[in-house]
Each structure stands twice: as structure tokens, then as C-alpha cells.
Amino acid sequence: MENDAEELEREKTRMIAKASLRRLAASHGQSYVIECVTGGPNSLKATQQEKEEIRKNFRVALELDTLEGVDINQLI
């Protein structure tokens, strides 16, 4: 039962991170969000704080410690 509660909490955290990424993609565009992780011209518009928040949300959403070597299809 404790494991179920922990799993539900992890899933809730993942859903919050995904929702944040979707909101940013809706307001700034999908390429903006992806390029904040991978680099590119759209990432120049973002503040360092925004880039860090986007990376953090991707790590949480994908349940990864690092985004190095992540396939762009996972980010989409």
C-alpha cells in the first residue's frame, strides 16, 4: 500500500511537469521548448532560469537523471 502511494505521488509529479511543458509549448511553440534543451536559435530567447526549469521538467517527466543523449523524439 505504501508503494502504491509512492507511485501515485511520482505519477502526480510527472503529470505536473508535463503540464508545465505543454503550457510553455502552447505559448512559445514546441521548438522553443525543445531547443531550450538541445540548443538552437529559439533557445536564445529564453532566460537561463527558464532553460533550467524546462530541463528539470523534462528530467522529471521522463524520469531521467540527465538529458544527455536523449533522443529528440522523447522530448516531443
PDB file of N, CA, C and O in Angstrom:
ATOM      1  N   MET A   1       0.816  -1.187   0.000  1.00  0.00           N
ATOM      2  CA  MET A   1       0.000   0.000   0.000  1.00  0.00           C
ATOM      3  C   MET A   1       0.865   1.259   0.000  1.00  0.00           C
ATOM      4  O   MET A   1       0.531   2.249  -0.651  1.00  0.00           O
ATOM      5  N   GLU A   2       1.975   1.216   0.732  1.00  0.00           N
ATOM      6  CA  GLU A   2       2.903   2.342   0.758  1.00  0.00           C
ATOM      7  C   GLU A   2       3.527   2.551  -0.614  1.00  0.00           C
ATOM      8  O   GLU A   2       3.715   3.688  -1.046  1.00  0.00           O
ATOM      9  N   ASN A   3       3.849   1.455  -1.302  1.00  0.00           N
ATOM     10  CA  ASN A   3       4.408   1.564  -2.652  1.00  0.00           C
ATOM     11  C   ASN A   3       3.410   2.200  -3.609  1.00  0.00           C
ATOM     12  O   ASN A   3       3.793   2.979  -4.482  1.00  0.00           O
ATOM     13  N   ASP A   4       2.125   1.869  -3.448  1.00  0.00           N
ATOM     14  CA  ASP A   4       1.100   2.471  -4.297  1.00  0.00           C
ATOM     15  C   ASP A   4       1.038   3.983  -4.094  1.00  0.00           C
ATOM     16  O   ASP A   4       0.913   4.737  -5.059  1.00  0.00           O
ATOM     17  N   ALA A   5       1.124   4.422  -2.848  1.00  0.00           N
ATOM     18  CA  ALA A   5       1.091   5.856  -2.544  1.00  0.00           C
ATOM     19  C   ALA A   5       2.308   6.554  -3.140  1.00  0.00           C
ATOM     20  O   ALA A   5       2.192   7.654  -3.678  1.00  0.00           O
ATOM     21  N   GLU A   6       3.470   5.920  -3.046  1.00  0.00           N
ATOM     22  CA  GLU A   6       4.689   6.495  -3.621  1.00  0.00           C
ATOM     23  C   GLU A   6       4.577   6.579  -5.142  1.00  0.00           C
ATOM     24  O   GLU A   6       4.970   7.578  -5.745  1.00  0.00           O
ATOM     25  N   GLU A   7       4.045   5.536  -5.751  1.00  0.00           N
ATOM     26  CA  GLU A   7       3.877   5.519  -7.207  1.00  0.00           C
ATOM     27  C   GLU A   7       2.890   6.604  -7.644  1.00  0.00           C
ATOM     28  O   GLU A   7       3.120   7.282  -8.646  1.00  0.00           O
ATOM     29  N   LEU A   8       1.805   6.770  -6.905  1.00  0.00           N
ATOM     30  CA  LEU A   8       0.842   7.818  -7.227  1.00  0.00           C
ATOM     31  C   LEU A   8       1.470   9.202  -7.106  1.00  0.00           C
ATOM     32  O   LEU A   8       1.199  10.079  -7.927  1.00  0.00           O
ATOM     33  N   GLU A   9       2.290   9.401  -6.108  1.00  0.00           N
ATOM     34  CA  GLU A   9       2.962  10.691  -5.924  1.00  0.00           C
ATOM     35  C   GLU A   9       3.943  10.959  -7.062  1.00  0.00           C
ATOM     36  O   GLU A   9       4.012  12.083  -7.561  1.00  0.00           O
ATOM     37  N   ARG A  10       4.705   9.941  -7.481  1.00  0.00           N
ATOM     38  CA  ARG A  10       5.624  10.093  -8.614  1.00  0.00           C
ATOM     39  C   ARG A  10       4.852  10.427  -9.887  1.00  0.00           C
ATOM     40  O   ARG A  10       5.267  11.288 -10.663  1.00  0.00           O
ATOM     41  N   GLU A  11       3.735   9.748 -10.097  1.00  0.00           N
ATOM     42  CA  GLU A  11       2.932   9.998 -11.297  1.00  0.00           C
ATOM     43  C   GLU A  11       2.345  11.408 -11.259  1.00  0.00           C
ATOM     44  O   GLU A  11       2.287  12.084 -12.286  1.00  0.00           O
ATOM     45  N   LYS A  12       1.921  11.843 -10.107  1.00  0.00           N
ATOM     46  CA  LYS A  12       1.394  13.206  -9.964  1.00  0.00           C
ATOM     47  C   LYS A  12       2.474  14.232 -10.299  1.00  0.00           C
ATOM     48  O   LYS A  12       2.207  15.207 -11.002  1.00  0.00           O
ATOM     49  N   THR A  13       3.679  14.021  -9.804  1.00  0.00           N
ATOM     50  CA  THR A  13       4.804  14.914 -10.073  1.00  0.00           C
ATOM     51  C   THR A  13       5.126  14.939 -11.565  1.00  0.00           C
ATOM     52  O   THR A  13       5.392  16.000 -12.130  1.00  0.00           O
ATOM     53  N   ARG A  14       5.101  13.757 -12.204  1.00  0.00           N
ATOM     54  CA  ARG A  14       5.350  13.676 -13.651  1.00  0.00           C
ATOM     55  C   ARG A  14       4.288  14.437 -14.433  1.00  0.00           C
ATOM     56  O   ARG A  14       4.612  15.140 -15.391  1.00  0.00           O
ATOM     57  N   MET A  15       3.039  14.307 -14.041  1.00  0.00           N
ATOM     58  CA  MET A  15       1.944  14.978 -14.737  1.00  0.00           C
ATOM     59  C   MET A  15       2.051  16.501 -14.599  1.00  0.00           C
ATOM     60  O   MET A  15       1.757  17.231 -15.545  1.00  0.00           O
ATOM     61  N   ILE A  16       2.464  16.974 -13.440  1.00  0.00           N
ATOM     62  CA  ILE A  16       2.661  18.413 -13.237  1.00  0.00           C
ATOM     63  C   ILE A  16       3.772  18.928 -14.149  1.00  0.00           C
ATOM     64  O   ILE A  16       3.634  19.986 -14.762  1.00  0.00           O
ATOM     65  N   ALA A  17       4.871  18.180 -14.239  1.00  0.00           N
ATOM     66  CA  ALA A  17       5.988  18.572 -15.106  1.00  0.00           C
ATOM     67  C   ALA A  17       5.548  18.600 -16.570  1.00  0.00           C
ATOM     68  O   ALA A  17       5.877  19.532 -17.305  1.00  0.00           O
ATOM     69  N   LYS A  18       4.808  17.581 -16.986  1.00  0.00           N
ATOM     70  CA  LYS A  18       4.318  17.536 -18.370  1.00  0.00           C
ATOM     71  C   LYS A  18       3.382  18.704 -18.666  1.00  0.00           C
ATOM     72  O   LYS A  18       3.453  19.306 -19.738  1.00  0.00           O
ATOM     73  N   ALA A  19       2.511  19.020 -17.719  1.00  0.00           N
ATOM     74  CA  ALA A  19       1.576  20.129 -17.917  1.00  0.00           C
ATOM     75  C   ALA A  19       2.326  21.448 -18.067  1.00  0.00           C
ATOM     76  O   ALA A  19       1.950  22.289 -18.884  1.00  0.00           O
ATOM     77  N   SER A  20       3.368  21.629 -17.294  1.00  0.00           N
ATOM     78  CA  SER A  20       4.175  22.839 -17.393  1.00  0.00           C
ATOM     79  C   SER A  20       4.824  22.945 -18.774  1.00  0.00           C
ATOM     80  O   SER A  20       4.840  24.018 -19.377  1.00  0.00           O
ATOM     81  N   LEU A  21       5.352  21.835 -19.266  1.00  0.00           N
ATOM     82  CA  LEU A  21       5.973  21.822 -20.591  1.00  0.00           C
ATOM     83  C   LEU A  21       4.937  22.098 -21.684  1.00  0.00           C
ATOM     84  O   LEU A  21       5.223  22.808 -22.647  1.00  0.00           O
ATOM     85  N   ARG A  22       3.742  21.538 -21.534  1.00  0.00           N
ATOM     86  CA  ARG A  22       2.682  21.785 -22.523  1.00  0.00           C
ATOM     87  C   ARG A  22       2.261  23.247 -22.547  1.00  0.00           C
ATOM     88  O   ARG A  22       2.031  23.815 -23.615  1.00  0.00           O
ATOM     89  N   ARG A  23       2.160  23.858 -21.365  1.00  0.00           N
ATOM     90  CA  ARG A  23       1.792  25.281 -21.305  1.00  0.00           C
ATOM     91  C   ARG A  23       2.831  26.141 -22.017  1.00  0.00           C
ATOM     92  O   ARG A  23       2.482  27.046 -22.775  1.00  0.00           O
ATOM     93  N   LEU A  24       4.100  25.857 -21.772  1.00  0.00           N
ATOM     94  CA  LEU A  24       5.159  26.613 -22.438  1.00  0.00           C
ATOM     95  C   LEU A  24       5.127  26.396 -23.944  1.00  0.00           C
ATOM     96  O   LEU A  24       5.301  27.339 -24.715  1.00  0.00           O
ATOM     97  N   ALA A  25       4.904  25.157 -24.362  1.00  0.00           N
ATOM     98  CA  ALA A  25       4.840  24.863 -25.795  1.00  0.00           C
ATOM     99  C   ALA A  25       3.647  25.561 -26.435  1.00  0.00           C
ATOM    100  O   ALA A  25       3.735  26.006 -27.579  1.00  0.00           O
ATOM    101  N   ALA A  26       2.540  25.663 -25.720  1.00  0.00           N
ATOM    102  CA  ALA A  26       1.355  26.332 -26.256  1.00  0.00           C
ATOM    103  C   ALA A  26       1.583  27.830 -26.400  1.00  0.00           C
ATOM    104  O   ALA A  26       1.086  28.451 -27.339  1.00  0.00           O
ATOM    105  N   SER A  27       2.337  28.409 -25.469  1.00  0.00           N
ATOM    106  CA  SER A  27       2.534  29.859 -25.524  1.00  0.00           C
ATOM    107  C   SER A  27       3.749  30.280 -26.344  1.00  0.00           C
ATOM    108  O   SER A  27       3.734  31.347 -26.958  1.00  0.00           O
ATOM    109  N   HIS A  28       4.799  29.463 -26.366  1.00  0.00           N
ATOM    110  CA  HIS A  28       6.040  29.845 -27.065  1.00  0.00           C
ATOM    111  C   HIS A  28       6.336  28.985 -28.290  1.00  0.00           C
ATOM    112  O   HIS A  28       7.166  29.355 -29.119  1.00  0.00           O
ATOM    113  N   GLY A  29       5.672  27.854 -28.408  1.00  0.00           N
ATOM    114  CA  GLY A  29       5.932  26.935 -29.512  1.00  0.00           C
ATOM    115  C   GLY A  29       6.753  25.741 -29.054  1.00  0.00           C
ATOM    116  O   GLY A  29       7.573  25.834 -28.142  1.00  0.00           O
ATOM    117  N   GLN A  30       6.509  24.627 -29.709  1.00  0.00           N
ATOM    118  CA  GLN A  30       7.195  23.385 -29.352  1.00  0.00           C
ATOM    119  C   GLN A  30       8.699  23.483 -29.580  1.00  0.00           C
ATOM    120  O   GLN A  30       9.482  22.971 -28.779  1.00  0.00           O
ATOM    121  N   SER A  31       9.109  24.138 -30.669  1.00  0.00           N
ATOM    122  CA  SER A  31      10.543  24.226 -30.961  1.00  0.00           C
ATOM    123  C   SER A  31      11.272  25.022 -29.881  1.00  0.00           C
ATOM    124  O   SER A  31      12.424  24.725 -29.564  1.00  0.00           O
ATOM    125  N   TYR A  32      10.612  26.026 -29.318  1.00  0.00           N
ATOM    126  CA  TYR A  32      11.205  26.811 -28.230  1.00  0.00           C
ATOM    127  C   TYR A  32      11.545  25.900 -27.051  1.00  0.00           C
ATOM    128  O   TYR A  32      12.652  25.945 -26.513  1.00  0.00           O
ATOM    129  N   VAL A  33      10.585  25.085 -26.665  1.00  0.00           N
ATOM    130  CA  VAL A  33      10.772  24.205 -25.513  1.00  0.00           C
ATOM    131  C   VAL A  33      11.873  23.179 -25.789  1.00  0.00           C
ATOM    132  O   VAL A  33      12.735  22.942 -24.943  1.00  0.00           O
ATOM    133  N   ILE A  34      11.836  22.582 -26.960  1.00  0.00           N
ATOM    134  CA  ILE A  34      12.842  21.562 -27.296  1.00  0.00           C
ATOM    135  C   ILE A  34      14.228  22.179 -27.415  1.00  0.00           C
ATOM    136  O   ILE A  34      15.206  21.604 -26.937  1.00  0.00           O
ATOM    137  N   GLU A  35      14.319  23.344 -28.048  1.00  0.00           N
ATOM    138  CA  GLU A  35      15.625  23.980 -28.228  1.00  0.00           C
ATOM    139  C   GLU A  35      16.199  24.514 -26.921  1.00  0.00           C
ATOM    140  O   GLU A  35      17.406  24.743 -26.839  1.00  0.00           O
ATOM    141  N   CYS A  36      15.389  24.715 -25.916  1.00  0.00           N
ATOM    142  CA  CYS A  36      15.917  25.089 -24.603  1.00  0.00           C
ATOM    143  C   CYS A  36      16.704  23.934 -23.997  1.00  0.00           C
ATOM    144  O   CYS A  36      17.531  24.139 -23.109  1.00  0.00           O
ATOM    145  N   VAL A  37      16.450  22.731 -24.474  1.00  0.00           N
ATOM    146  CA  VAL A  37      17.200  21.548 -24.029  1.00  0.00           C
ATOM    147  C   VAL A  37      18.345  21.253 -24.986  1.00  0.00           C
ATOM    148  O   VAL A  37      19.469  20.994 -24.556  1.00  0.00           O
ATOM    149  N   THR A  38      18.062  21.293 -26.283  1.00  0.00           N
ATOM    150  CA  THR A  38      19.048  20.863 -27.271  1.00  0.00           C
ATOM    151  C   THR A  38      19.922  21.990 -27.800  1.00  0.00           C
ATOM    152  O   THR A  38      20.954  21.727 -28.417  1.00  0.00           O
ATOM    153  N   GLY A  39      19.530  23.238 -27.571  1.00  0.00           N
ATOM    154  CA  GLY A  39      20.229  24.378 -28.140  1.00  0.00           C
ATOM    155  C   GLY A  39      19.597  24.735 -29.471  1.00  0.00           C
ATOM    156  O   GLY A  39      18.883  23.926 -30.064  1.00  0.00           O
ATOM    157  N   GLY A  40      19.853  25.926 -29.932  1.00  0.00           N
ATOM    158  CA  GLY A  40      19.269  26.370 -31.186  1.00  0.00           C
ATOM    159  C   GLY A  40      18.830  27.815 -31.082  1.00  0.00           C
ATOM    160  O   GLY A  40      18.865  28.403 -30.000  1.00  0.00           O
ATOM    161  N   PRO A  41      18.420  28.389 -32.194  1.00  0.00           N
ATOM    162  CA  PRO A  41      18.102  29.817 -32.201  1.00  0.00           C
ATOM    163  C   PRO A  41      16.964  30.202 -31.260  1.00  0.00           C
ATOM    164  O   PRO A  41      17.004  31.280 -30.667  1.00  0.00           O
ATOM    165  N   ASN A  42      15.966  29.362 -31.110  1.00  0.00           N
ATOM    166  CA  ASN A  42      14.858  29.698 -30.213  1.00  0.00           C
ATOM    167  C   ASN A  42      15.292  29.746 -28.750  1.00  0.00           C
ATOM    168  O   ASN A  42      14.701  30.469 -27.948  1.00  0.00           O
ATOM    169  N   SER A  43      16.307  28.989 -28.408  1.00  0.00           N
ATOM    170  CA  SER A  43      16.749  28.964 -27.012  1.00  0.00           C
ATOM    171  C   SER A  43      17.401  30.282 -26.594  1.00  0.00           C
ATOM    172  O   SER A  43      17.528  30.562 -25.402  1.00  0.00           O
ATOM    173  N   LEU A  44      17.812  31.087 -27.569  1.00  0.00           N
ATOM    174  CA  LEU A  44      18.423  32.377 -27.252  1.00  0.00           C
ATOM    175  C   LEU A  44      17.412  33.345 -26.633  1.00  0.00           C
ATOM    176  O   LEU A  44      17.795  34.293 -25.948  1.00  0.00           O
ATOM    177  N   LYS A  45      16.127  33.103 -26.877  1.00  0.00           N
ATOM    178  CA  LYS A  45      15.069  33.956 -26.330  1.00  0.00           C
ATOM    179  C   LYS A  45      14.795  33.653 -24.862  1.00  0.00           C
ATOM    180  O   LYS A  45      14.219  34.481 -24.156  1.00  0.00           O
ATOM    181  N   ALA A  46      15.196  32.491 -24.404  1.00  0.00           N
ATOM    182  CA  ALA A  46      14.886  32.046 -23.044  1.00  0.00           C
ATOM    183  C   ALA A  46      15.935  32.532 -22.054  1.00  0.00           C
ATOM    184  O   ALA A  46      17.117  32.647 -22.378  1.00  0.00           O
ATOM    185  N   THR A  47      15.478  32.814 -20.846  1.00  0.00           N
ATOM    186  CA  THR A  47      16.418  33.142 -19.776  1.00  0.00           C
ATOM    187  C   THR A  47      17.051  31.848 -19.283  1.00  0.00           C
ATOM    188  O   THR A  47      16.535  30.757 -19.528  1.00  0.00           O
ATOM    189  N   GLN A  48      18.158  31.981 -18.595  1.00  0.00           N
ATOM    190  CA  GLN A  48      18.814  30.803 -18.036  1.00  0.00           C
ATOM    191  C   GLN A  48      17.882  30.076 -17.066  1.00  0.00           C
ATOM    192  O   GLN A  48      17.858  28.846 -17.017  1.00  0.00           O
ATOM    193  N   GLN A  49      17.126  30.843 -16.307  1.00  0.00           N
ATOM    194  CA  GLN A  49      16.181  30.252 -15.349  1.00  0.00           C
ATOM    195  C   GLN A  49      15.107  29.437 -16.079  1.00  0.00           C
ATOM    196  O   GLN A  49      14.747  28.347 -15.635  1.00  0.00           O
ATOM    197  N   GLU A  50      14.600  29.961 -17.192  1.00  0.00           N
ATOM    198  CA  GLU A  50      13.594  29.226 -17.977  1.00  0.00           C
ATOM    199  C   GLU A  50      14.180  27.921 -18.515  1.00  0.00           C
ATOM    200  O   GLU A  50      13.539  26.871 -18.462  1.00  0.00           O
ATOM    201  N   LYS A  51      15.399  28.003 -19.029  1.00  0.00           N
ATOM    202  CA  LYS A  51      16.042  26.797 -19.572  1.00  0.00           C
ATOM    203  C   LYS A  51      16.220  25.745 -18.490  1.00  0.00           C
ATOM    204  O   LYS A  51      15.961  24.565 -18.722  1.00  0.00           O
ATOM    205  N   GLU A  52      16.657  26.161 -17.321  1.00  0.00           N
ATOM    206  CA  GLU A  52      16.848  25.219 -16.215  1.00  0.00           C
ATOM    207  C   GLU A  52      15.526  24.593 -15.790  1.00  0.00           C
ATOM    208  O   GLU A  52      15.467  23.396 -15.505  1.00  0.00           O
ATOM    209  N   GLU A  53      14.469  25.394 -15.745  1.00  0.00           N
ATOM    210  CA  GLU A  53      13.147  24.883 -15.366  1.00  0.00           C
ATOM    211  C   GLU A  53      12.637  23.882 -16.405  1.00  0.00           C
ATOM    212  O   GLU A  53      12.073  22.847 -16.049  1.00  0.00           O
ATOM    213  N   ILE A  54      12.837  24.190 -17.680  1.00  0.00           N
ATOM    214  CA  ILE A  54      12.413  23.278 -18.747  1.00  0.00           C
ATOM    215  C   ILE A  54      13.188  21.977 -18.663  1.00  0.00           C
ATOM    216  O   ILE A  54      12.599  20.901 -18.764  1.00  0.00           O
ATOM    217  N   ARG A  55      14.486  22.055 -18.483  1.00  0.00           N
ATOM    218  CA  ARG A  55      15.300  20.837 -18.362  1.00  0.00           C
ATOM    219  C   ARG A  55      14.867  20.003 -17.162  1.00  0.00           C
ATOM    220  O   ARG A  55      14.761  18.779 -17.250  1.00  0.00           O
ATOM    221  N   LYS A  56      14.617  20.680 -16.037  1.00  0.00           N
ATOM    222  CA  LYS A  56      14.178  19.978 -14.831  1.00  0.00           C
ATOM    223  C   LYS A  56      12.858  19.263 -15.093  1.00  0.00           C
ATOM    224  O   LYS A  56      12.692  18.106 -14.708  1.00  0.00           O
ATOM    225  N   ASN A  57      11.924  19.942 -15.742  1.00  0.00           N
ATOM    226  CA  ASN A  57      10.628  19.330 -16.025  1.00  0.00           C
ATOM    227  C   ASN A  57      10.755  18.149 -16.975  1.00  0.00           C
ATOM    228  O   ASN A  57      10.047  17.156 -16.812  1.00  0.00           O
ATOM    229  N   PHE A  58      11.639  18.231 -17.964  1.00  0.00           N
ATOM    230  CA  PHE A  58      11.867  17.086 -18.841  1.00  0.00           C
ATOM    231  C   PHE A  58      12.458  15.909 -18.064  1.00  0.00           C
ATOM    232  O   PHE A  58      12.040  14.768 -18.260  1.00  0.00           O
ATOM    233  N   ARG A  59      13.424  16.178 -17.187  1.00  0.00           N
ATOM    234  CA  ARG A  59      14.018  15.093 -16.396  1.00  0.00           C
ATOM    235  C   ARG A  59      12.950  14.409 -15.539  1.00  0.00           C
ATOM    236  O   ARG A  59      12.914  13.182 -15.445  1.00  0.00           O
ATOM    237  N   VAL A  60      12.096  15.199 -14.926  1.00  0.00           N
ATOM    238  CA  VAL A  60      11.022  14.641 -14.094  1.00  0.00           C
ATOM    239  C   VAL A  60      10.034  13.867 -14.961  1.00  0.00           C
ATOM    240  O   VAL A  60       9.671  12.737 -14.635  1.00  0.00           O
ATOM    241  N   ALA A  61       9.601  14.471 -16.057  1.00  0.00           N
ATOM    242  CA  ALA A  61       8.604  13.841 -16.923  1.00  0.00           C
ATOM    243  C   ALA A  61       9.111  12.530 -17.526  1.00  0.00           C
ATOM    244  O   ALA A  61       8.354  11.570 -17.667  1.00  0.00           O
ATOM    245  N   LEU A  62      10.386  12.500 -17.875  1.00  0.00           N
ATOM    246  CA  LEU A  62      10.967  11.306 -18.492  1.00  0.00           C
ATOM    247  C   LEU A  62      11.603  10.361 -17.472  1.00  0.00           C
ATOM    248  O   LEU A  62      12.084   9.284 -17.825  1.00  0.00           O
ATOM    249  N   GLU A  63      11.600  10.779 -16.205  1.00  0.00           N
ATOM    250  CA  GLU A  63      12.204  10.006 -15.115  1.00  0.00           C
ATOM    251  C   GLU A  63      13.662   9.665 -15.413  1.00  0.00           C
ATOM    252  O   GLU A  63      14.077   8.507 -15.351  1.00  0.00           O
ATOM    253  N   LEU A  64      14.430  10.715 -15.740  1.00  0.00           N
ATOM    254  CA  LEU A  64      15.849  10.571 -16.048  1.00  0.00           C
ATOM    255  C   LEU A  64      16.670  11.465 -15.127  1.00  0.00           C
ATOM    256  O   LEU A  64      16.197  12.505 -14.669  1.00  0.00           O
ATOM    257  N   ASP A  65      17.909  11.046 -14.862  1.00  0.00           N
ATOM    258  CA  ASP A  65      18.819  11.874 -14.075  1.00  0.00           C
ATOM    259  C   ASP A  65      19.458  12.961 -14.927  1.00  0.00           C
ATOM    260  O   ASP A  65      19.764  14.048 -14.438  1.00  0.00           O
ATOM    261  N   THR A  66      19.655  12.656 -16.204  1.00  0.00           N
ATOM    262  CA  THR A  66      20.299  13.595 -17.116  1.00  0.00           C
ATOM    263  C   THR A  66      19.620  13.529 -18.484  1.00  0.00           C
ATOM    264  O   THR A  66      19.032  12.510 -18.847  1.00  0.00           O
ATOM    265  N   LEU A  67      19.706  14.611 -19.226  1.00  0.00           N
ATOM    266  CA  LEU A  67      19.120  14.640 -20.563  1.00  0.00           C
ATOM    267  C   LEU A  67      20.156  14.413 -21.658  1.00  0.00           C
ATOM    268  O   LEU A  67      19.833  14.447 -22.845  1.00  0.00           O
ATOM    269  N   GLU A  68      21.401  14.180 -21.253  1.00  0.00           N
ATOM    270  CA  GLU A  68      22.456  13.939 -22.236  1.00  0.00           C
ATOM    271  C   GLU A  68      22.152  12.668 -23.022  1.00  0.00           C
ATOM    272  O   GLU A  68      21.867  11.614 -22.452  1.00  0.00           O
ATOM    273  N   GLY A  69      22.220  12.792 -24.324  1.00  0.00           N
ATOM    274  CA  GLY A  69      21.996  11.646 -25.192  1.00  0.00           C
ATOM    275  C   GLY A  69      20.540  11.277 -25.384  1.00  0.00           C
ATOM    276  O   GLY A  69      20.246  10.243 -25.985  1.00  0.00           O
ATOM    277  N   VAL A  70      19.615  12.096 -24.888  1.00  0.00           N
ATOM    278  CA  VAL A  70      18.198  11.809 -25.055  1.00  0.00           C
ATOM    279  C   VAL A  70      17.803  12.060 -26.505  1.00  0.00           C
ATOM    280  O   VAL A  70      18.145  13.089 -27.089  1.00  0.00           O
ATOM    281  N   ASP A  71      17.087  11.113 -27.066  1.00  0.00           N
ATOM    282  CA  ASP A  71      16.593  11.241 -28.434  1.00  0.00           C
ATOM    283  C   ASP A  71      15.550  12.351 -28.494  1.00  0.00           C
ATOM    284  O   ASP A  71      14.699  12.456 -27.610  1.00  0.00           O
ATOM    285  N   ILE A  72      15.613  13.162 -29.514  1.00  0.00           N
ATOM    286  CA  ILE A  72      14.672  14.285 -29.642  1.00  0.00           C
ATOM    287  C   ILE A  72      13.225  13.795 -29.667  1.00  0.00           C
ATOM    288  O   ILE A  72      12.328  14.526 -29.249  1.00  0.00           O
ATOM    289  N   ASN A  73      12.979  12.577 -30.146  1.00  0.00           N
ATOM    290  CA  ASN A  73      11.630  12.038 -30.166  1.00  0.00           C
ATOM    291  C   ASN A  73      11.056  11.862 -28.753  1.00  0.00           C
ATOM    292  O   ASN A  73       9.844  11.949 -28.556  1.00  0.00           O
ATOM    293  N   GLN A  74      11.925  11.615 -27.787  1.00  0.00           N
ATOM    294  CA  GLN A  74      11.477  11.534 -26.397  1.00  0.00           C
ATOM    295  C   GLN A  74      11.041  12.894 -25.897  1.00  0.00           C
ATOM    296  O   GLN A  74      10.130  12.985 -25.074  1.00  0.00           O
ATOM    297  N   LEU A  75      11.676  13.958 -26.380  1.00  0.00           N
ATOM    298  CA  LEU A  75      11.324  15.292 -25.958  1.00  0.00           C
ATOM    299  C   LEU A  75      10.006  15.744 -26.586  1.00  0.00           C
ATOM    300  O   LEU A  75       9.285  16.559 -26.012  1.00  0.00           O
ATOM    301  N   ILE A  76       9.703  15.217 -27.750  1.00  0.00           N
ATOM    302  CA  ILE A  76       8.452  15.579 -28.415  1.00  0.00           C
ATOM    303  C   ILE A  76       7.364  14.741 -27.807  1.00  0.00           C
ATOM    304  O   ILE A  76       6.202  14.858 -28.199  1.00  0.00           O
TER     305      ILE A  76
END
